[in-house]
Amino acid sequence: MNLLRSHLRLALATSVALCLAFVVFRGDFVDTPAKPNNRIVPPSANEMDQRLQSAAATALGDREGAIVVLDPQTGRVPAVVNSQLAFGEAFPPGSTIKPFVTLAALRSQTIKPDTRIRCPGKYKRTHAVGACSHPRKTGPFDPAEALAYSCNYYFATVGERLNEDDFARTLSEFGFGRTTEIDGANESAGVLARDRWQPESAVGEGAFLQVTPIQMALAYAALFNGGKLFRPAIAPAPDFKAQLRTEIRVDDGERSILLQGMRGAVEFGTAKNAHLDSLPAYVIGKTGTATQLQGFRSQGWFGGIAFPSSTQTDPADAQLAVLVYLRQGHGAEAAEVARSIFQALEDTRKTKKDSTQVSVHQVTENRTYRMALEDYVAGVVDAEASIEDEPEAIKALAIAARTFALKNLGRHKNDGYDFCSTTHCQRFAGTEARPALANAVKATSGLVLLDDQQQLIDAYFSASCGGVTANIKTLWGVDGPEYLRGVQDDYCNSGAHYRWTDVIASNQLANALRSDPRTDVGQTIRDLSVTRYDETGRAELLSIVGDRARTISGWEFKLIVGRALGWNVLKSSRFSISRSGSKFVFRGGGFGHGLGLCQEGSHAMAQRGLSFQQILAHYFPGTTVGSVASDEPGK
């Protein structure tokens, strides 16, 4: 794979996250490609509880607040911080109530799934509803988008139309306004007041509704576990028996809207800065910021649910519910607190894990090394993104590199190893990756790109596509999937290699072409032209006329010239040709083959706030980020 480094002029970034060290295991020449051994030995349930409790206590630190960690399938509470506040005090919920407003409005047909409302920026009928914080230049929101962006105008407007009884009935079903019956607790029932409904009630402000953190945790779990509202209990996992209080109807369409909206909150909405979408688990959630009753300070909320992956979000797949309440703070801060707890869930899964092993032949040393897959990915990212400073762009590259590796294990089987260290496979650096790169690899550990059949995709990347990614069929003459047919890319137009011009003397070019019989037309070139371009603007076919005539593909022409004159000459096959006296002028764009991920475009997307999932979805349309079964590499 032709993976050419982008010469972006970027500043080095610092990182406060833990550094994953890259270790090269030196040894004798490897006789056979390494075979995966990815068996996971899970920690005990008590160990997991202890780690979750420790993570929750550390995440809250000295803040005044509470955290509830809940098993959404049983109601068991494996971890709680500040139980008195979590069970015994009630507060306005802020925007964390909006999923229930959405559900009540859909049920009562106050809104439909396609009901759109344009936000002017501020709901002006009462000062109790704060101004919206989402980007101003957005189209009218549907319910899922309004939930993701937490649009106060949307929900206050829906609150004007929503019947109080319809909303109160929904809240009551989910346990608000009554105790949860958790054992041994001096518990508050909260407040579900009648005849106090106001538009601000739909954004979780005012006296209409006050909830405890444990109530909110259980209600969020019930939204996504199939409508099961459990009686919570702080108890060890062995022999724990769930106690079901009631079952609530949440139909698939309603659940899908809530799931989409709360994932949007994590990816690009109000919880975006917590980077929950960078975790291996598929986390959805909702932030909330409310004003204290008879007060002025803001309180922060976050409620979230973790699923195994984007393709495993059925009710039975809900794995962990986390509820964070901060007595002084904002919802975005509460989401950042929650991240450490969801990360702890991933860390417990990875305990005692023997990683897939790969063997890499370092061509410059003529030596072969065996190492863990994740160390190999770190080495590839270190080679290809050595000066990249956008975390989301690095994560996107790490996932693409990991996908390529798993898809192509044994690429050099006949040579006795898996991969070489050149662009034939993936460029590889055998040095310790800087912390920002190592952290990106760690944050995406185990994540790969999958097609619509849940198979590993062919994940290619290059420095720059020049404005349109390549079509593998016209580039290399092979049939390829839809996601490698080329996409318009306006993001890379600020990159260093978006446009370039190379001027090559005729005799110099003739000498270069004589290095390969496919382009050898003799001592002079009388005519050189592109006879066919593909739809991405790349030279698909060239005609060369000298003492004899030759026809060759644009990509092969680029390779032949590059081998002879250097890889910085004719950086891609996306070029036009003209003649100026005794010189040929090539005007082109991009650097590398241009298939799949464009690194310069990815950098620009990350700069504009897009997540690694959004970056990968742009360059590999129709694919999803997920996890591949550890014992099925290359499937």
DRENPA-38843 format. One line per 8 residues: their letters; for each residue x, y negated, z negated of C-alpha. Coordinates in Angstrom, 2 decimals. Layout:
a = X,Y,Z  ...
REM end
This chain:
mnllrshl = 0.00,0.00,0.00  1.49,-3.31,1.02  1.44,-5.20,-2.25  3.33,-8.46,-1.76  3.86,-10.80,-4.66  2.06,-14.12,-4.54  4.40,-17.09,-5.07  1.81,-19.08,-6.99
rlalatsv = 3.17,-22.02,-8.94  1.60,-21.23,-12.26  2.58,-22.08,-15.81  3.41,-19.27,-18.18  0.66,-18.55,-20.67  1.03,-17.57,-24.30  -1.05,-14.95,-26.01  -2.06,-14.36,-29.62
alclafvv = -3.32,-10.86,-29.01  -1.45,-7.71,-29.92  1.24,-6.69,-27.46  1.14,-3.27,-25.90  4.74,-2.23,-25.38  5.76,-0.71,-22.09  8.18,2.21,-22.57  10.03,4.01,-19.80
frgdfvdt = 10.82,7.59,-20.68  14.10,8.42,-19.03  14.71,12.01,-18.12  15.72,14.43,-15.43  14.22,14.45,-11.97  10.60,15.64,-12.22  9.93,18.79,-10.23  6.13,18.54,-10.02
pakpnnri = 3.61,15.74,-10.35  2.41,15.27,-13.91  -0.96,16.77,-14.75  -3.47,14.90,-16.88  -4.19,15.88,-20.45  -6.74,13.39,-21.66  -8.43,15.26,-24.48  -9.87,13.03,-27.18
vppsanem = -9.93,14.24,-30.76  -12.42,11.92,-32.44  -11.86,10.66,-35.96  -14.25,11.78,-38.67  -17.46,9.84,-39.22  -16.16,8.60,-42.56  -12.98,7.36,-40.88  -15.05,5.50,-38.29
dqrlqsaa = -17.17,3.91,-41.04  -14.04,2.77,-42.86  -12.58,1.24,-39.72  -15.79,-0.55,-38.84  -16.09,-1.86,-42.40  -12.48,-3.03,-42.37  -12.90,-4.67,-38.96  -16.08,-6.45,-40.06
atalgdre = -14.56,-7.75,-43.30  -11.43,-8.94,-41.49  -13.45,-10.58,-38.71  -15.60,-12.58,-41.15  -12.61,-13.52,-43.28  -13.23,-16.47,-45.58  -16.31,-17.66,-43.74  -19.60,-17.75,-45.60
gaivvldp = -21.88,-15.39,-43.77  -22.88,-11.77,-43.30  -22.30,-8.92,-40.87  -24.48,-5.86,-40.35  -23.23,-2.92,-38.27  -25.96,-0.46,-37.35  -26.35,2.87,-35.57  -29.24,2.06,-33.21
qtgrvpav = -30.17,5.74,-32.86  -30.75,6.33,-36.59  -30.84,3.06,-38.54  -27.78,4.10,-40.55  -25.61,1.18,-41.65  -21.94,2.22,-41.41  -20.71,-1.23,-42.38  -22.04,-4.38,-44.01
vnsqlafg = -20.30,-7.50,-45.29  -22.06,-9.62,-47.93  -25.09,-7.41,-48.47  -26.81,-9.95,-50.73  -26.96,-12.49,-47.93  -27.61,-9.85,-45.25  -30.62,-8.37,-47.06  -31.76,-11.00,-49.54
eafppgst = -31.83,-14.33,-47.69  -33.74,-15.48,-44.61  -32.90,-18.22,-42.12  -34.20,-19.74,-38.87  -32.87,-17.42,-36.12  -32.14,-19.99,-33.42  -31.82,-18.61,-29.91  -31.40,-15.00,-31.06
ikpfvtla = -35.22,-14.96,-31.09  -35.43,-15.67,-27.35  -35.42,-11.99,-26.27  -38.61,-11.54,-28.32  -40.12,-14.72,-26.87  -39.38,-13.32,-23.41  -40.99,-9.99,-24.28  -44.10,-11.59,-25.78
alrsqtik = -44.49,-13.94,-22.79  -44.14,-11.07,-20.30  -46.61,-8.89,-22.21  -49.21,-11.67,-22.37  -48.55,-12.63,-18.73  -47.63,-16.13,-19.84  -44.72,-15.62,-17.48  -43.91,-13.06,-14.81
pdtrircp = -40.52,-11.54,-13.98  -40.10,-14.08,-11.18  -41.40,-17.16,-13.04  -38.87,-19.93,-12.43  -38.57,-23.23,-14.27  -36.10,-25.97,-13.38  -34.27,-27.44,-16.36  -33.81,-31.25,-16.43
gkykrtha = -31.28,-30.87,-19.24  -33.43,-31.76,-22.26  -36.88,-30.91,-23.61  -38.14,-34.35,-24.66  -41.48,-33.66,-26.36  -39.83,-33.06,-29.72  -36.43,-33.85,-31.17  -36.42,-30.45,-32.87
vgacshpr = -35.36,-28.83,-29.57  -31.71,-29.48,-28.79  -30.34,-30.42,-25.38  -29.31,-27.57,-23.10  -25.60,-26.78,-22.95  -25.54,-24.80,-19.70  -24.15,-26.26,-16.43  -26.39,-28.94,-15.02
ktgpfdpa = -26.17,-27.97,-11.36  -28.15,-24.78,-11.54  -31.28,-23.76,-9.71  -34.57,-23.03,-11.43  -34.14,-20.15,-13.88  -36.01,-16.88,-13.93  -36.47,-15.20,-17.36  -33.20,-13.25,-17.26
ealayscn = -31.17,-16.31,-16.22  -32.87,-18.48,-18.84  -31.93,-15.89,-21.46  -28.32,-15.70,-20.26  -27.89,-19.47,-20.30  -30.11,-19.84,-23.39  -32.06,-22.63,-21.71  -33.97,-24.49,-24.46
yyfatvge = -36.11,-26.33,-21.93  -37.26,-23.06,-20.38  -38.21,-21.48,-23.68  -39.79,-24.58,-25.21  -41.90,-24.91,-22.06  -42.90,-21.25,-22.36  -43.63,-21.95,-26.05  -46.22,-24.56,-25.02
rlneddfa = -48.09,-21.91,-23.05  -47.57,-18.88,-25.30  -50.40,-18.04,-27.67  -49.26,-18.01,-31.29  -51.08,-14.75,-32.03  -49.42,-12.99,-29.08  -46.00,-14.03,-30.31  -46.71,-13.23,-33.97
rtlsefgf = -48.01,-9.79,-32.98  -44.78,-9.00,-31.13  -42.63,-10.23,-34.01  -44.64,-8.21,-36.52  -44.22,-5.05,-34.44  -40.44,-5.50,-34.64  -40.52,-5.81,-38.42  -40.28,-9.54,-38.94
grtteidg = -42.22,-10.88,-41.91  -41.83,-7.75,-44.05  -39.05,-5.93,-45.84  -37.05,-3.23,-44.09  -37.20,-0.99,-47.22  -33.46,-0.58,-47.38  -32.52,1.31,-50.55  -31.31,-0.47,-53.65
anesagvl = -31.49,-3.98,-52.27  -33.09,-7.12,-53.64  -34.59,-7.72,-50.23  -36.34,-10.71,-48.68  -39.29,-10.21,-46.36  -38.43,-13.40,-44.50  -41.19,-15.68,-43.23  -43.66,-15.22,-40.39
ardrwqpe = -45.95,-18.19,-40.93  -49.37,-18.59,-39.37  -50.75,-21.88,-38.03  -47.28,-23.43,-37.92  -46.50,-22.67,-34.28  -44.72,-25.44,-32.38  -42.75,-25.45,-29.10  -39.53,-25.40,-31.15
savgegaf = -40.65,-22.08,-32.64  -39.83,-20.51,-29.26  -36.19,-21.54,-29.65  -35.98,-20.27,-33.25  -36.18,-23.63,-35.01  -38.58,-24.83,-37.69  -40.59,-23.14,-40.44  -42.59,-20.69,-38.31
lqvtpiqm = -40.04,-17.89,-38.55  -37.20,-17.09,-40.93  -35.40,-13.76,-40.70  -32.77,-11.79,-42.58  -29.68,-10.45,-40.79  -30.78,-6.84,-41.43  -34.20,-7.54,-39.89  -32.59,-8.99,-36.78
alayaalf = -30.16,-6.08,-36.46  -32.97,-3.52,-36.61  -35.14,-5.51,-34.18  -32.32,-5.77,-31.63  -31.70,-2.04,-31.93  -35.40,-1.34,-31.31  -35.38,-3.48,-28.15  -32.86,-1.14,-26.53
nggklfrp = -33.14,2.27,-28.22  -36.56,3.06,-26.78  -38.63,1.04,-29.25  -37.68,2.95,-32.41  -37.80,0.79,-35.56  -35.98,2.65,-38.33  -35.78,2.27,-42.07  -32.13,1.31,-42.62
aiapapdf = -29.86,3.03,-45.11  -26.27,2.65,-46.27  -25.28,6.30,-46.31  -22.50,8.60,-45.09  -23.05,10.17,-41.69  -22.99,13.87,-42.68  -26.51,15.16,-43.21  -28.03,11.69,-42.76
kaqlrtei = -31.70,11.92,-41.74  -33.23,9.03,-39.85  -36.51,7.61,-41.09  -38.66,6.21,-38.30  -40.99,3.42,-39.41  -42.77,2.85,-36.10  -42.39,3.08,-32.34  -42.89,0.04,-30.15
rvddgers = -43.74,0.04,-26.47  -41.09,-1.67,-24.36  -41.60,-0.79,-20.72  -38.70,-0.30,-18.30  -39.29,-3.55,-16.45  -39.29,-5.63,-19.62  -36.21,-3.86,-20.94  -34.39,-4.38,-17.64
illqgmrg = -34.96,-8.15,-17.77  -33.71,-8.33,-21.36  -30.70,-6.16,-20.53  -29.82,-8.31,-17.52  -30.23,-11.56,-19.45  -28.21,-10.45,-22.45  -25.42,-9.07,-20.27  -25.42,-12.39,-18.47
avefgtak = -25.00,-14.17,-21.82  -21.85,-12.13,-22.38  -20.43,-12.49,-18.86  -21.14,-16.12,-17.99  -23.54,-17.56,-20.54  -23.36,-18.70,-24.13  -21.19,-15.78,-25.38  -18.75,-15.98,-22.49
nahldslp = -15.79,-17.30,-24.49  -15.82,-14.26,-26.77  -14.74,-12.14,-23.77  -16.94,-9.25,-24.81  -17.15,-8.27,-21.15  -13.45,-7.41,-21.22  -14.03,-4.52,-23.63  -14.25,-0.96,-22.33
ayvigktg = -17.75,-0.67,-23.83  -20.61,-2.35,-21.98  -21.71,-4.98,-24.50  -24.86,-7.07,-24.23  -25.83,-9.77,-26.68  -27.41,-13.08,-27.54  -26.09,-16.06,-29.43  -28.12,-18.43,-31.59
tatqlqgf = -27.47,-21.76,-33.25  -30.10,-23.04,-35.68  -30.48,-26.00,-38.04  -30.91,-25.27,-41.74  -34.34,-26.02,-43.12  -34.23,-29.36,-44.96  -30.65,-29.61,-43.77  -28.53,-30.76,-40.89
rsqgwfgg = -25.72,-28.22,-40.61  -25.81,-25.64,-37.88  -25.89,-21.89,-38.52  -24.47,-19.38,-36.03  -25.95,-16.04,-35.04  -24.98,-13.27,-32.67  -26.70,-9.95,-32.06  -25.23,-7.38,-29.69
iafpsstq = -25.53,-3.78,-28.56  -22.75,-1.59,-27.12  -23.30,1.02,-24.41  -20.66,3.38,-22.97  -20.60,1.74,-19.52  -22.64,-0.27,-17.04  -24.10,2.97,-15.67  -25.04,4.34,-19.10
tdpadaql = -27.55,1.89,-20.52  -30.56,4.13,-21.16  -32.15,3.98,-24.64  -30.28,7.12,-25.74  -26.97,5.49,-24.72  -27.15,2.61,-27.22  -24.14,3.23,-29.48  -23.66,0.36,-31.87
avlvylrq = -25.56,-2.75,-32.96  -23.68,-5.67,-34.51  -25.33,-8.68,-36.13  -23.23,-11.66,-37.25  -24.59,-14.59,-39.25  -22.46,-17.64,-40.13  -23.92,-20.09,-42.64  -21.92,-22.87,-41.04
ghgaeaae = -21.02,-22.39,-37.40  -22.34,-21.87,-33.91  -23.54,-18.86,-31.97  -20.45,-18.80,-29.78  -18.27,-18.49,-32.88  -20.44,-15.65,-34.18  -19.92,-13.82,-30.88  -16.15,-14.16,-31.29
varsifqa = -16.43,-12.61,-34.76  -18.44,-9.70,-33.30  -15.78,-8.91,-30.72  -13.37,-7.47,-33.29  -16.04,-5.04,-34.47  -16.86,-3.80,-30.99  -13.12,-3.46,-30.37  -12.87,-1.32,-33.52
ledtrktk = -15.45,1.03,-32.00  -13.18,1.48,-28.98  -10.12,1.97,-31.18  -11.80,4.81,-33.07  -12.54,6.56,-29.78  -8.91,6.37,-28.70  -7.43,7.88,-31.86  -5.21,10.90,-31.20
kdstqvsv = -5.68,10.56,-27.46  -3.12,12.20,-25.20  -3.04,9.93,-22.17  -2.81,11.03,-18.55  0.85,11.35,-17.57  2.24,10.20,-14.22  5.67,10.45,-12.64  7.19,7.47,-10.82
hqvtenrt = 10.25,7.51,-8.58  12.22,4.30,-9.03  13.63,3.95,-5.52  16.37,1.43,-6.37  17.80,3.81,-8.99  16.93,7.06,-7.22  15.54,8.32,-10.51  12.13,9.60,-11.53
yrmaledy = 10.41,8.76,-14.81  7.43,10.32,-16.55  5.10,8.07,-18.56  1.52,7.52,-19.72  -0.92,6.23,-17.12  -1.51,2.99,-19.03  2.25,2.35,-19.17  2.40,2.85,-15.41
vagvvdae = -0.46,0.39,-14.91  1.38,-2.13,-17.11  4.46,-1.70,-14.93  2.47,-2.30,-11.74  0.77,-5.38,-13.18  4.15,-6.66,-14.36  5.51,-6.37,-10.82  2.48,-7.85,-9.08
asiedepe = 1.34,-10.56,-11.51  4.56,-11.62,-13.16  3.58,-15.31,-13.15  -0.21,-15.02,-13.22  -1.64,-16.88,-16.24  -5.40,-16.27,-15.93  -6.45,-13.37,-18.20  -9.52,-12.42,-16.14
aikalaia = -7.46,-12.26,-12.95  -4.90,-10.03,-14.67  -7.67,-7.74,-15.93  -9.13,-7.45,-12.42  -5.71,-6.50,-11.06  -5.16,-3.95,-13.85  -8.44,-2.22,-13.05  -7.65,-2.13,-9.33
artfalkn = -4.17,-0.72,-10.02  -5.52,1.91,-12.42  -8.20,2.94,-9.92  -5.61,3.33,-7.15  -3.39,5.41,-9.44  -6.11,7.83,-10.50  -7.43,8.10,-6.95  -3.95,8.88,-5.57
lgrhkndg = -2.32,11.09,-8.20  0.15,13.35,-6.40  0.60,10.97,-3.46  4.22,12.16,-3.25  3.46,15.74,-4.24  5.86,17.16,-1.67  8.63,14.99,-3.08  8.03,16.19,-6.61
ydfcstth = 6.48,13.09,-8.15  3.23,11.09,-8.07  4.26,7.61,-6.93  7.19,5.68,-5.56  7.99,2.18,-6.81  7.55,0.44,-3.44  4.58,-1.00,-1.60  3.96,2.41,-0.05
cqrfagte = 2.24,3.19,-3.37  2.25,0.27,-5.80  5.15,-1.97,-6.69  6.39,-0.99,-10.13  8.65,-2.76,-12.64  10.34,-0.64,-15.27  10.65,-3.52,-17.72  8.56,-4.50,-20.71
arpalana = 5.53,-6.48,-19.58  5.01,-9.88,-21.19  2.22,-9.98,-23.81  -0.46,-11.57,-21.59  -0.09,-8.79,-19.03  0.13,-6.01,-21.61  -2.96,-7.33,-23.37  -4.95,-7.32,-20.12
vkatsglv = -4.01,-3.68,-19.52  -4.98,-2.80,-23.08  -8.28,-4.71,-22.91  -9.30,-2.79,-19.77  -7.90,0.58,-20.81  -9.76,3.40,-19.08  -11.79,1.07,-16.84  -11.92,1.81,-13.10
llddqqql = -13.93,0.86,-10.03  -16.65,3.31,-8.96  -18.82,3.51,-5.85  -22.57,4.13,-5.77  -21.90,7.87,-6.16  -19.81,7.22,-9.28  -16.63,8.22,-7.45  -13.32,6.37,-7.67
idayfsas = -13.01,3.84,-4.87  -10.05,3.05,-2.61  -8.81,-0.02,-4.48  -6.40,-2.15,-2.46  -5.07,-5.62,-3.22  -2.75,-8.16,-1.62  -1.34,-11.60,-2.37  -3.73,-13.58,-0.16
cggvtani = -6.46,-12.77,2.36  -6.36,-16.19,4.05  -10.09,-16.81,3.70  -11.57,-13.45,4.73  -10.61,-10.03,3.41  -9.69,-7.40,5.97  -11.81,-4.67,7.56  -9.99,-1.37,7.10
ktlwgvdg = -11.33,0.07,10.37  -9.99,-2.69,12.60  -6.86,-3.17,10.49  -5.69,0.43,10.24  -8.03,2.23,12.62  -9.68,4.42,9.97  -13.31,4.64,8.96  -13.86,3.08,5.59
peylrgvq = -16.59,2.35,3.07  -18.72,-0.77,3.10  -16.71,-2.41,0.35  -13.63,-2.46,2.63  -15.34,-4.05,5.64  -14.31,-7.61,4.79  -15.90,-10.44,2.78  -15.76,-14.20,3.16
ddycnsga = -13.46,-15.65,0.51  -13.58,-19.40,-0.07  -11.70,-19.10,-3.35  -8.22,-18.60,-1.93  -8.22,-21.78,0.16  -6.15,-23.57,-2.49  -3.53,-20.84,-2.57  0.06,-21.18,-1.39
hyrwtdvi = -0.44,-18.76,1.51  -3.89,-19.79,2.70  -2.32,-21.26,5.86  1.19,-20.96,7.27  3.14,-21.54,10.48  6.11,-19.51,11.71  8.21,-20.58,14.70  10.37,-17.81,16.20
asnqlana = 12.83,-18.23,19.06  11.97,-16.08,22.07  15.32,-14.25,22.13  15.14,-13.64,18.35  11.65,-12.20,18.70  12.68,-10.05,21.67  15.55,-8.60,19.62  13.16,-7.82,16.77
lrsdprtd = 10.69,-6.11,19.11  13.44,-3.98,20.65  13.91,-2.36,17.23  10.81,-0.24,17.88  9.98,1.56,21.17  6.32,0.63,20.79  7.18,-3.06,21.28  10.39,-2.87,23.31
vgqtirdl = 9.72,-4.83,26.52  13.37,-5.57,27.36  15.67,-8.57,26.95  13.04,-11.28,27.44  9.39,-11.87,26.65  7.46,-13.45,29.48  4.07,-13.37,27.80  2.72,-12.63,24.33
svtrydet = -0.97,-12.95,23.50  -3.72,-11.67,21.24  -6.18,-9.84,23.46  -8.70,-9.02,20.73  -9.54,-10.42,17.31  -11.74,-8.62,14.81  -14.59,-10.28,12.94  -12.27,-11.28,10.06
graellsi = -10.05,-13.33,12.40  -7.18,-10.85,12.42  -5.29,-9.95,15.56  -6.63,-6.50,16.37  -4.74,-5.99,19.64  -1.72,-7.73,21.21  -0.29,-7.69,24.73  3.49,-8.06,25.18
vgdrarti = 4.91,-8.51,28.68  8.62,-8.55,29.57  10.54,-6.15,31.81  7.65,-3.83,30.94  4.31,-4.23,29.20  3.24,-2.99,25.80  -0.02,-3.08,23.87  -0.01,-2.72,20.09
sgwefkli = -2.22,-3.41,17.10  -1.79,-6.69,15.28  -0.91,-4.96,12.02  1.81,-2.79,13.57  3.22,-5.85,15.35  3.39,-7.69,12.02  5.20,-4.74,10.39  7.77,-4.40,13.17
vgralgwn = 8.59,-8.12,13.10  8.68,-8.11,9.30  11.13,-5.18,9.12  13.48,-6.92,11.53  13.24,-10.55,10.45  12.09,-10.32,6.81  8.72,-9.96,5.13  8.27,-13.73,4.77
vlkssrfs = 7.99,-13.93,8.56  4.48,-13.19,9.87  2.98,-12.80,6.43  -0.22,-11.19,7.73  -1.95,-10.12,10.92  -4.39,-13.03,10.72  -2.66,-15.33,13.21  -2.87,-17.01,16.60
isrsgskf = 0.01,-17.35,19.08  1.10,-20.26,21.25  4.33,-21.06,23.09  6.47,-24.15,22.78  9.37,-24.06,25.22  11.62,-21.17,24.30  9.83,-20.57,21.02  6.68,-18.76,19.95
vfrgggfg = 4.50,-20.46,17.35  2.41,-18.30,15.01  -0.27,-20.06,12.98  -1.86,-17.82,10.41  -3.31,-17.30,6.99  -2.88,-14.86,4.12  -0.04,-12.73,2.80  -0.20,-8.96,3.04
hglglcqe = -2.80,-6.65,4.53  -5.72,-8.58,3.03  -7.75,-5.52,2.02  -9.80,-5.61,-1.15  -8.71,-7.89,-3.98  -7.12,-11.20,-2.98  -4.79,-12.25,-5.80  -4.78,-15.96,-4.95
gshamaqr = -8.57,-15.93,-4.68  -8.86,-13.96,-7.92  -6.73,-16.57,-9.66  -9.02,-19.37,-8.47  -12.14,-17.45,-9.52  -10.73,-16.92,-13.01  -9.80,-20.61,-13.23  -13.43,-21.47,-12.51
glsfqqil = -14.60,-19.30,-15.38  -15.62,-16.11,-13.60  -15.11,-12.80,-15.39  -13.09,-9.85,-14.12  -16.36,-8.04,-13.38  -17.51,-10.91,-11.18  -14.12,-11.05,-9.45  -14.16,-7.34,-8.65
ahyfpgtt = -17.81,-7.43,-7.54  -16.91,-10.19,-5.07  -13.99,-8.34,-3.48  -15.47,-4.84,-3.68  -19.21,-5.39,-3.06  -21.50,-2.57,-4.12  -19.04,-1.12,-6.63  -19.21,-1.17,-10.43
vgsvasde = -16.72,-1.18,-13.28  -17.00,1.98,-15.36  -15.07,4.82,-16.92  -14.06,7.99,-15.12  -14.21,11.31,-16.93  -10.73,11.88,-18.33  -10.44,15.41,-17.04  -11.47,14.48,-13.52
pgk = -8.82,12.13,-12.09  -9.03,11.51,-8.39  -12.61,12.67,-8.12
REM end
